[in-house]
């Protein structure tokens, strides 16, 4: 085995060891707060290394607490906070349940957005103008990532549930201010 190959193996082993130590000490995960914390307190076990570090969260679908989506989204959707607090800095995971025909006008976020389609069919378009002919249909199991400040829009074909994760605070900026539900009467 060459010196380069040995060096590569050593580097991979070292990185793996560091990752294991970080995970075991609780440094790799943040404390969640908000509704997810209350909903999952009985399913959470804390590490003795750090009283604030989570070691795991288990949620079955019947344990998820759904409520009306925030006012920066069009009326009709529901949200369940699974981890973190999307309104504060730090990692978060939410689910968004939308009725058939639900639309979110062109917008962007200050941080990257990761979307997994849990059920139904969700269409995503990229750009600052609504154009359904250029959207991509994403069925259950599909994944999409929009980078920070990337303008995009979407709509549900049938009732759909998305899982969205990223770094908070989760903020939405509409391309056209008139599309912002907070500005509509």
VOBA-851331 format. One record per residue (C-alpha): x, y, z. Coordinates in nm, 4 decimals. Example, Ala and Ser with C-alpha at 12.3 -4.5 7.8 and 13.67 -1.06 7.14 Angstrom:
residues 2
R      east     north        up
R    1.2300   -0.4500    0.7800
R    1.3670   -0.1060    0.7140
***
This chain:
residues 185
R      east     north        up
R    0.0000    0.0000    0.0000
R    0.1387    0.3404   -0.0941
R    0.2026    0.6246    0.1485
R   -0.0796    0.8222   -0.0161
R   -0.3267    0.5374    0.0377
R   -0.2229    0.5049    0.4033
R   -0.2595    0.8792    0.4504
R   -0.6095    0.8718    0.3002
R   -0.7159    0.5828    0.5272
R   -0.5766    0.7624    0.8311
R   -0.7610    1.0839    0.7390
R   -1.0939    0.9026    0.6897
R   -1.0505    0.7186    1.0215
R   -0.9630    1.0422    1.2017
R   -1.2662    1.2253    1.0606
R   -1.4895    0.9333    1.1589
R   -1.3503    0.9365    1.5127
R   -1.4029    1.3108    1.5487
R   -1.7619    1.2778    1.4233
R   -1.8289    0.9947    1.6716
R   -1.6907    1.2001    1.9634
R   -1.9009    1.5016    1.8632
R   -2.2163    1.2910    1.8348
R   -2.1510    1.1166    2.1667
R   -2.0888    1.4455    2.3469
R   -2.4037    1.6049    2.2072
R   -2.2247    1.8850    2.0204
R   -2.3637    1.7814    1.6834
R   -2.7280    1.8512    1.7682
R   -2.9072    2.1631    1.8903
R   -3.1776    2.1864    2.1532
R   -3.5218    2.2210    2.0028
R   -3.7839    2.4538    2.1399
R   -4.1337    2.5676    2.0600
R   -4.4230    2.3330    1.9967
R   -4.2033    2.0387    1.8957
R   -4.0335    2.0451    2.2366
R   -4.3661    2.0216    2.4183
R   -4.5011    1.7588    2.1805
R   -4.1990    1.5312    2.2076
R   -4.0733    1.5858    2.5616
R   -4.1697    1.2348    2.6665
R   -3.9877    1.0898    2.3618
R   -3.6618    1.2758    2.4170
R   -3.3627    1.1569    2.6133
R   -3.0833    1.3952    2.7087
R   -2.7148    1.3109    2.7090
R   -2.5304    1.3302    3.0399
R   -2.2469    1.5111    2.8590
R   -2.4563    1.8237    2.8105
R   -2.7910    1.8858    2.9807
R   -2.9173    2.0749    2.6735
R   -2.8081    1.8298    2.4025
R   -3.0685    1.6054    2.2445
R   -2.9752    1.2521    2.1693
R   -3.2877    1.1562    1.9773
R   -3.6444    1.2435    1.8852
R   -3.9107    0.9942    1.7838
R   -4.2440    1.1085    1.6418
R   -4.5100    0.8939    1.4832
R   -4.7617    1.0652    1.2528
R   -5.0334    1.0593    1.5205
R   -4.8033    1.2451    1.7636
R   -4.7433    1.5387    1.5292
R   -4.9352    1.8478    1.6340
R   -5.0810    2.0318    1.3362
R   -5.1884    2.3955    1.3497
R   -5.2712    2.6695    1.1002
R   -4.9669    2.7736    0.8967
R   -4.8105    3.1117    0.9811
R   -4.9640    3.4217    0.8235
R   -4.6750    3.4601    0.5767
R   -4.8217    3.1605    0.3882
R   -5.1583    3.1632    0.2102
R   -5.4523    3.0495    0.4240
R   -5.5523    2.6842    0.4122
R   -5.2258    2.5090    0.4979
R   -5.1285    2.3455    0.8246
R   -4.7849    2.3095    0.9820
R   -4.6293    2.0690    1.2332
R   -4.2957    2.1592    1.3915
R   -4.0881    1.8427    1.4238
R   -3.7620    1.9853    1.5507
R   -3.6131    2.3205    1.6401
R   -3.7881    2.6536    1.6235
R   -3.8247    2.7846    1.2655
R   -3.8610    3.1391    1.3984
R   -3.5189    3.1410    1.5657
R   -3.1589    3.0890    1.4499
R   -3.0604    2.7226    1.4231
R   -3.1670    2.4038    1.2474
R   -3.5363    2.3234    1.2128
R   -3.7624    2.0630    1.0528
R   -4.1310    2.1215    0.9801
R   -4.4074    1.9530    0.7824
R   -4.6455    2.1544    0.5674
R   -4.9856    2.0054    0.4773
R   -5.1556    2.1732    0.1805
R   -5.4972    2.1209    0.0230
R   -5.5393    2.0467   -0.3478
R   -5.4655    2.3562   -0.5578
R   -5.2718    2.5363   -0.2823
R   -5.0256    2.7877   -0.4295
R   -4.7279    2.9792   -0.2947
R   -4.6355    3.2754   -0.5168
R   -4.2749    3.3424   -0.6262
R   -4.0586    3.4074   -0.3228
R   -3.7137    3.3521   -0.1741
R   -3.5545    3.2784    0.1641
R   -3.2326    3.4146    0.3202
R   -3.1108    3.0566    0.3817
R   -3.1233    2.7379    0.1745
R   -3.4471    2.5376    0.1866
R   -3.4592    2.1572    0.1686
R   -3.7924    2.0012    0.0708
R   -3.8959    1.6355    0.0738
R   -4.2393    1.5385   -0.0580
R   -4.3937    1.3057    0.2005
R   -4.7276    1.2530    0.0237
R   -4.9205    1.3851   -0.2726
R   -4.7650    1.5750   -0.5601
R   -4.5994    1.9135   -0.5352
R   -4.4861    2.1230   -0.8298
R   -4.1894    2.3586   -0.8051
R   -4.0922    2.6321   -1.0431
R   -3.7739    2.8388   -1.0390
R   -3.7808    3.2090   -1.1183
R   -3.9463    3.5321   -1.0226
R   -4.2596    3.4949   -1.2390
R   -4.5366    3.2346   -1.2086
R   -4.5216    2.9903   -1.5010
R   -4.6745    2.6466   -1.4436
R   -4.5397    2.5238   -1.7786
R   -4.1844    2.5307   -1.6397
R   -4.2599    2.3690   -1.3026
R   -4.1282    2.0273   -1.2042
R   -4.3745    1.7697   -1.0656
R   -4.2406    1.6034   -0.7520
R   -4.4179    1.2906   -0.6289
R   -4.3942    1.1347   -0.2824
R   -4.0336    1.0567   -0.1970
R   -3.8929    1.3384   -0.4134
R   -3.6419    1.5916   -0.2843
R   -3.5611    1.9495   -0.3855
R   -3.3166    2.2092   -0.2598
R   -3.3372    2.5805   -0.3253
R   -3.0309    2.7852   -0.2432
R   -3.0369    3.1013   -0.0360
R   -3.2025    3.3894   -0.2253
R   -3.3123    3.1558   -0.5093
R   -3.6554    3.2654   -0.6323
R   -3.9104    2.9834   -0.6579
R   -4.2828    2.9066   -0.6365
R   -4.4990    2.5991   -0.5934
R   -4.8413    2.4391   -0.5960
R   -5.0066    2.1206   -0.4717
R   -5.1811    1.8753   -0.7036
R   -5.4035    1.6919   -0.4570
R   -5.3548    1.7132   -0.0817
R   -4.9790    1.7150   -0.0262
R   -4.7429    1.7062    0.2691
R   -4.3907    1.8458    0.2501
R   -4.1092    1.8173    0.4985
R   -3.8982    2.1325    0.5032
R   -3.5711    2.1695    0.6842
R   -3.3005    2.4278    0.6960
R   -3.1438    2.6899    0.9170
R   -3.3704    2.9403    1.0853
R   -3.5073    3.1816    1.1168
R   -3.7365    3.0631    0.8367
R   -3.8300    3.3836    0.6561
R   -4.0152    3.4266    0.3283
R   -3.9815    3.7276    0.0966
R   -4.2328    3.7516   -0.1880
R   -4.1043    3.8798   -0.5219
R   -4.4180    4.0922   -0.5591
R   -4.5187    4.2540   -0.2309
R   -4.8835    4.2259   -0.3405
R   -4.8496    3.8423   -0.3224
R   -4.7663    3.8548    0.0491
R   -5.0699    3.7214    0.2415
R   -4.9828    3.9555    0.5307
R   -5.0652    4.2515    0.3057
R   -5.4037    4.1210    0.1906
R   -5.7261    4.2110    0.3688
***
